[in-house]
Amino acid sequence: MKVFARLFRSDAVRSAIGSVLAAYLRFVGRTTRFAVEPTAPYDRIAPLLPVITAMWHGEHLMVPLARRPGDRAVSLVSRSADGEIEARLLSALGIRAIRGSGARGRKTAEKGGAGALLAMLRALAGGETVVLTADVPKVARRCGLGIVTLAKLSGRPIVPIAVVGARRIELKNWDRTKIPLPFGRGAMVYGAPIEVASDADDEAMEDARSRIEASLDAVHARAYALVARR
């Protein structure tokens, strides 16, 4: 077991795993018949770029398939071992990873949340779209204030998104991670952009948080309804 642990910590092995997973995700994308709503989402989104793309944890694996070729994007990825593999996967797909995540209690510094926030602000200022999960740490489908704070400080709008497949495996973990399978129906559903004013007070921040949560729930409900159609 120690041999496997050492191998897993190897940069070469992690890069290889990330490349294989990226190739698999591309294969899923090529063999999935996607319905898209609205039908031309970038007609609305392109003039707003860069944006903050919001997704739910556990529903995030297919989201890279929604990126247009050539669009610059970064994604927030945790500092965990799993996050290291995800960072290599994203790199193979042309998406830069920012390492860090939110946390509750005394683990905030350990998780690198403050540094990640500054890095995301720099990315947005430099024209890169930022993609991140909106959930409260370890509380699935409950939007936190982190993404609202990023929108307030950056002045960039938030675009909720759902990318789902009809054929999938659902894990029995805290976020019910969906593993997509090839050769099925898929759906990409984009929510209306949500803006947060630079002078938003606590009440306005909570209102934005609530709207993001409701929009993410709505786009996922619609996406799953689309893939359920025969």
N, C-alpha and C positions, 0 to 999 in steps of 0.2 A: 504493500500500500504506500510506503514511503517513496518508492520508485515512481509510482504514478503521481504522487503529490509533487515531486520534484519536476517531473515532465510537464505537469499542468502549469507550473510556475515559469516554465521556459518561454521566452519571447517568441522563439520560432514555432513552438507548438501552439501557443495562443494565436499567433498570426495565421497559422495553417487552419485552425478551427474556425476563426473568423472568416477566412476566405471561403471555406467550404460552406458555411452557413449563408454567406452572401450569395454564393452561386445557387444554393437551394432556393433562397428567397427570389432571386431573379427567375428561376425556373417556375416557381409558383406564380409569379406575375405574368409570365408568358403563357401559361396554361389556364389562367383564370379569366372568365368572361365578366368584365366589370360593368356594372351600371353606375353612372356618375350623376349626382345631383348637387347643385344645378348642372345642366348639361355642359356649360362652358364656364366652370368656376373661376378660371384665371382672367376672364373678362372683368370680373369684379375685383379679384385679388391683386392682379399685376400692378395696377396703379398705386396700391398701398404698400408694396414691398419696400423694405423687409418687414415681415410680420412675425408675430409670436404664434406658433401653431400649438394648440392645446390638444392633448389626447389623454385618455384614461390609461392608467397602469394596467397591464394585463391585456389591453386591446391595442398595444403599441407596435407589435412586431411587423404588421403589414404597412404601417404608415410611411416608411421610406419609399414604397411603390408609388406614392402620390406625388413625389417631387418631380418637377419638370427637368429634363436634361439641361444642364447648364446653370440651373439655379443654385446659388451658393447657400448652404445651410449648415448649421451646427446643431448638435443635440446634447442635452444635459444627460450625463451618464454617471452613475454612482461609482464610488471608489472601491466597491467590492470586487471579489474575484469574478463573479458573473459579469459585473460591469466592464471588467477588462476585456472579456470576450466580446461583449456587445460593442465596445469601442473599436475593436479590430474589425468586426463585421461592418460597422458604419463606415470606417475608413475605406474598406474594400468597395463600398457603394458610393464613395465620393462625398461622404458627410463627415465633417470634423466633429470630434467629441470634446466636450468640456466636462472635466471630471469634478464631481461634487454632487451633493444633494442636500435637501432640507432635513432637519432633525428637530426633535422635541427634547427639551431638558438640557442637560449638560453636554450632550454629544454634538452640539452645533458646530463647534470648531473642528472636531474630529472628522465630521462629514464634509467639511469644506464648503459649506453653503454660502458664506460671505464672499469668499474668493470666486466661487462659481457665478454669483450674482454680478460681480464686477466684470468677469469675463464675458457674460452674456450681454451686458450693457455695451461693452466694447465691440462685440460682434455685430450687434444691431446698428451701432453707430457706423460700422464699417460696411454696412450693406448686406450682412448675412442674416437670413431668416433663422430664428431660434425655435427649435422643436423641443417641447418638454411635457412631461406628465403633470397634470394639474392637481393630482391627489395630495391630500394630507399624508405625510410619511406613514406608511404601513396601515393606512385607512383607505381602502379602495372605494372609488366612486364618490368621494367626498372632497370637493375642491377646497384647497387651502388658499391662504393669502399671498403665498410666494409669487405665483404667476401674476396676480393683481399688482403687487409691488413692482415687478419687472415692467409691466405695462405703464404704470404711473411714472416711473423714473425715466423710462426710455421714450415715452410718447408714441409708441408703436401699438397698433391694434392687435387684438387677440382673435384668431380664427380657429374655432373648435372644429375638429375633424374626426370622422370615423371611417376606418378602412377594415372591412370584415370579409370573411369567406364563408360559404355555405359548408364546405368540407373542412373540418378542424378537429383538433383534440383539445379538450379543456382540462387543464391541470387542476388538482385539488389543493392549490396553495392559497395564500392570503389574497392575491389579486385575481385568481381564476384565470391565469394566463392562457390565451388561445394560441395554439400552434397551428398555423395554416397548412393545409394539404393542397396539392395540385389538382388540376382537372375538375374545376367546379365553378360555381357562380360566385361573384364577388360584388361588393358595393363600396363606392367612395362617396361619402356625403359630407358636404361642407356647410358649416353654420355661418350665419351672418357675422361680420366683424363686430367686435365689442371693444369700445375705447374706454380708457380710464383717464380722467383729467389729471393734470399735474398737481392740482391743488385739492384733490379728492380727500375728504375727511373720512373718519372712521365709518360713518354711515354710508357714504358713497362707495367706499372700499367693500363693505359688506354687500351692498347692492350688486356691485360688479361681480363679486365672488359667487353670489347666488345665481346671477344670469349666466355665468360661465358654466356652472354646474348643471343648470337646467338645459342649456344648449347642448352640452356634451351628452346628457342623457337622451335628448331629443334626436340628435344625429345618429346615435347608436341604435335607438329604437327604429328609426327609419331605415338604416342600413340593414338591420337584421330582417325587417319586413320585406325589403327588396330581395334579399337572397333566399327568403322562404318561398317566393313566388316560383311556380313551375312554368 
